[in-house]
Amino acid sequence: MTRSKHRYRISVTPIETDGQQCIGRCSIEFEQHSQHSWMHELESAQRLRRLSCNDDASLVVVTGLLTALAEASVRTGSPLATLQPELDQLLLKLDGLRSKE
């Protein structure tokens, strides 16, 4: 298996209705490895100016996360294996959306 070239730390922190960050334990943070440069992909998408910056970033990140899940689902005995057909279809649709750029 090829070693991932890129490593990302993903943080999700809700924002309160008043615009402030929530107080207390309210964020999720994890790492994700990838063979792809998400930053390069985001820069490429933003040059085309088809989607908003938030939508471009969401598309790049969700594609990276779904790709990681799809790769994990093919491992022997993975509980994610039942998702493989749907993950493959969704990734193809996302790739089609990005290739229209």
Backbone bond lengths (Angstrom), bond angles and torsions (degrees), N, CA, C in turn:
res aa  C-N    CA-C-N  psi(-1)  N-CA   C-N-CA  omega(-1)  CA-C   N-CA-C  phi
1 M - - - 1.455 - - 1.523 109.22 -
2 T 1.295 116.25 136.54 1.455 121.93 -179.27 1.526 110.39 -75.60
3 R 1.304 115.47 138.18 1.468 120.59 178.96 1.527 109.42 -72.77
4 S 1.332 116.10 135.90 1.464 120.66 178.34 1.514 109.98 -64.44
5 K 1.314 115.48 134.98 1.462 120.46 -178.85 1.514 112.31 -85.31
6 H 1.312 117.21 -24.89 1.461 120.78 -173.60 1.522 109.82 -122.99
7 R 1.303 114.84 145.98 1.458 121.40 179.10 1.521 107.85 -131.99
8 Y 1.313 116.01 133.00 1.458 121.04 -177.14 1.518 110.06 -125.21
9 R 1.306 115.65 143.21 1.456 121.56 171.56 1.522 106.33 -107.02
10 I 1.299 115.30 122.46 1.455 121.04 -176.52 1.519 108.03 -109.77
11 S 1.313 115.36 126.98 1.462 121.44 178.58 1.522 109.01 -121.61
12 V 1.311 114.93 135.61 1.453 120.93 176.86 1.518 106.73 -124.12
13 T 1.319 115.80 116.71 1.457 121.39 -179.27 1.519 108.57 -129.28
14 P 1.322 116.97 118.97 1.466 118.25 178.17 1.520 111.52 -66.83
15 I 1.309 115.44 150.34 1.466 121.57 176.86 1.526 107.00 -111.54
16 E 1.306 116.10 131.20 1.457 120.78 -179.31 1.525 110.25 -68.68
17 T 1.325 116.87 164.69 1.464 121.18 -177.89 1.520 112.37 -62.12
18 D 1.346 117.27 -23.53 1.469 119.81 178.13 1.527 111.96 -85.03
19 G 1.344 116.83 4.01 1.459 120.99 177.75 1.512 114.47 91.33
20 Q 1.319 117.16 -7.76 1.460 121.24 -179.48 1.524 110.00 -86.58
21 Q 1.336 115.31 155.16 1.457 118.94 173.82 1.519 108.99 -68.99
22 C 1.322 115.49 152.04 1.457 118.17 178.30 1.530 110.00 -68.82
23 I 1.299 115.64 162.05 1.459 121.57 -177.13 1.524 108.63 -108.93
24 G 1.315 116.82 140.40 1.460 120.99 179.71 1.515 110.94 99.20
25 R 1.301 114.28 -157.98 1.456 120.65 -179.44 1.524 109.23 -84.16
26 C 1.298 116.20 92.23 1.459 117.68 -174.57 1.517 112.83 -138.99
27 S 1.311 118.18 23.38 1.457 118.38 176.49 1.516 109.69 -126.56
28 I 1.310 114.07 152.92 1.459 122.69 177.14 1.516 106.10 -113.80
29 E 1.318 116.75 131.99 1.456 119.80 179.61 1.522 108.34 -138.53
30 F 1.329 115.65 134.58 1.461 120.57 177.59 1.522 109.44 -153.51
31 E 1.322 115.50 166.89 1.461 120.99 178.82 1.514 109.79 -107.34
32 Q 1.324 114.34 149.07 1.458 120.75 176.55 1.526 108.73 -137.03
33 H 1.322 116.17 132.57 1.461 121.72 176.75 1.527 108.36 -97.76
34 S 1.324 115.93 150.04 1.462 120.15 -179.31 1.518 110.41 -152.75
35 Q 1.311 115.21 149.33 1.464 121.33 172.50 1.524 110.73 -79.80
36 H 1.329 116.41 -15.88 1.459 121.79 -174.70 1.527 111.40 -104.57
37 S 1.304 115.14 150.04 1.459 120.95 174.86 1.525 108.42 -87.85
38 W 1.317 116.06 103.99 1.459 119.84 -179.90 1.523 110.15 -64.12
39 M 1.307 117.02 -33.92 1.464 119.82 -179.87 1.532 110.29 -64.78
40 H 1.317 116.97 -42.80 1.459 120.73 178.02 1.527 110.39 -63.20
41 E 1.335 116.16 -42.60 1.458 120.25 179.37 1.531 111.10 -63.39
42 L 1.330 116.53 -40.48 1.465 120.19 178.84 1.526 110.76 -65.63
43 E 1.318 117.15 -43.45 1.470 120.32 178.02 1.519 110.90 -60.70
44 S 1.321 117.12 -41.58 1.472 120.69 178.83 1.520 111.05 -63.67
45 A 1.325 116.23 -43.84 1.466 120.38 -179.67 1.526 111.05 -64.41
46 Q 1.318 116.97 -40.75 1.457 120.05 -177.23 1.526 112.30 -70.61
47 R 1.323 117.27 -26.93 1.473 119.40 176.48 1.526 111.43 -64.68
48 L 1.325 116.14 -29.16 1.463 120.24 -178.72 1.524 112.51 -80.36
49 R 1.310 117.81 -20.97 1.470 124.45 175.55 1.522 113.69 53.68
50 R 1.332 116.60 40.82 1.463 119.90 176.68 1.519 111.81 -87.49
51 L 1.314 117.10 -35.24 1.464 122.04 -176.76 1.518 109.51 -119.85
52 S 1.312 115.80 167.20 1.460 119.53 174.67 1.529 108.86 -67.96
53 C 1.306 116.71 161.93 1.471 121.09 178.82 1.524 110.90 -57.19
54 N 1.336 116.46 -42.68 1.467 120.08 179.40 1.521 111.41 -63.34
55 D 1.330 116.91 -41.87 1.464 119.93 179.62 1.525 111.07 -67.66
56 D 1.333 117.51 -40.84 1.470 120.40 176.10 1.528 110.75 -59.22
57 A 1.328 116.43 -48.11 1.462 120.56 -179.24 1.524 110.63 -62.90
58 S 1.327 116.73 -42.86 1.469 120.39 179.01 1.518 111.10 -61.62
59 L 1.308 116.82 -43.44 1.459 121.45 -179.15 1.528 111.32 -62.98
60 V 1.318 117.28 -43.62 1.467 120.99 179.34 1.533 110.59 -64.64
61 V 1.329 116.60 -46.81 1.469 119.87 -176.97 1.523 111.21 -68.24
62 V 1.326 117.58 -45.89 1.468 119.06 -178.63 1.524 110.99 -64.66
63 T 1.322 117.50 -37.39 1.461 119.92 177.13 1.526 110.54 -63.60
64 G 1.332 117.02 -42.27 1.457 120.52 177.62 1.517 112.49 -63.11
65 L 1.321 116.59 -42.70 1.466 120.18 179.64 1.524 111.78 -68.40
66 L 1.331 117.23 -41.68 1.461 119.87 178.49 1.527 111.77 -67.18
67 T 1.317 116.61 -35.64 1.469 120.21 175.93 1.523 110.22 -61.94
68 A 1.333 116.68 -42.76 1.471 120.47 178.01 1.531 110.85 -62.41
69 L 1.337 117.21 -41.25 1.462 120.45 177.54 1.530 110.97 -64.43
70 A 1.321 116.66 -41.16 1.468 120.49 179.18 1.521 110.46 -63.40
71 E 1.323 116.71 -40.89 1.466 120.04 178.07 1.523 110.81 -65.69
72 A 1.324 117.03 -38.88 1.466 120.63 179.35 1.528 111.28 -69.70
73 S 1.328 117.22 -29.11 1.464 120.39 -175.53 1.523 112.89 -70.79
74 V 1.307 118.62 -19.21 1.466 120.23 -179.40 1.529 112.69 -88.38
75 R 1.322 116.65 -5.87 1.462 119.45 176.52 1.525 109.75 -68.58
76 T 1.302 116.34 142.52 1.454 121.77 -179.17 1.526 110.85 -56.05
77 G 1.325 114.88 128.84 1.454 120.94 176.49 1.518 114.99 77.19
78 S 1.315 118.20 8.73 1.458 120.53 -178.79 1.522 110.94 -68.91
79 P 1.340 117.32 131.00 1.466 119.10 175.47 1.532 112.37 -66.98
80 L 1.328 116.97 -13.15 1.458 121.39 178.29 1.527 112.59 -81.08
81 A 1.339 116.66 -7.45 1.467 120.60 -175.67 1.529 112.42 -56.56
82 T 1.322 117.32 -32.04 1.469 119.49 -179.55 1.524 111.98 -67.73
83 L 1.335 117.09 -18.15 1.460 121.26 179.49 1.527 113.50 -88.20
84 Q 1.331 116.79 -10.55 1.462 120.91 -171.46 1.529 114.16 -51.40
85 P 1.335 119.60 -50.04 1.478 117.83 -178.14 1.528 112.39 -60.77
86 E 1.322 117.00 -42.64 1.463 120.34 -179.25 1.525 111.65 -68.06
87 L 1.327 116.48 -39.54 1.465 120.17 177.70 1.521 110.44 -62.07
88 D 1.321 116.52 -44.57 1.467 120.16 179.16 1.531 111.11 -60.49
89 Q 1.328 117.07 -44.54 1.468 120.68 179.82 1.519 111.56 -63.84
90 L 1.328 116.27 -44.42 1.462 119.90 -179.69 1.525 111.49 -64.93
91 L 1.322 117.04 -42.10 1.469 120.19 178.28 1.523 111.45 -63.50
92 L 1.329 117.09 -36.95 1.467 120.03 176.31 1.526 110.79 -63.83
93 K 1.337 116.56 -41.91 1.470 120.07 178.59 1.529 110.88 -65.30
94 L 1.336 116.83 -42.36 1.460 119.89 178.34 1.524 110.95 -64.27
95 D 1.332 116.59 -40.35 1.453 120.48 177.56 1.533 110.24 -63.82
96 G 1.320 116.86 -39.14 1.463 120.76 177.34 1.515 111.65 -63.65
97 L 1.326 116.54 -39.35 1.456 120.36 177.78 1.530 110.48 -64.34
98 R 1.315 115.96 -42.90 1.461 120.16 -179.18 1.520 111.31 -70.87
99 S 1.342 118.16 -33.53 1.474 119.58 -178.12 1.529 110.90 -74.32
100 K 1.322 117.80 -17.28 1.471 120.81 176.16 1.517 110.14 -74.06
101 E 1.320 115.57 -13.58 1.464 120.19 179.16 1.493 108.95 -65.78
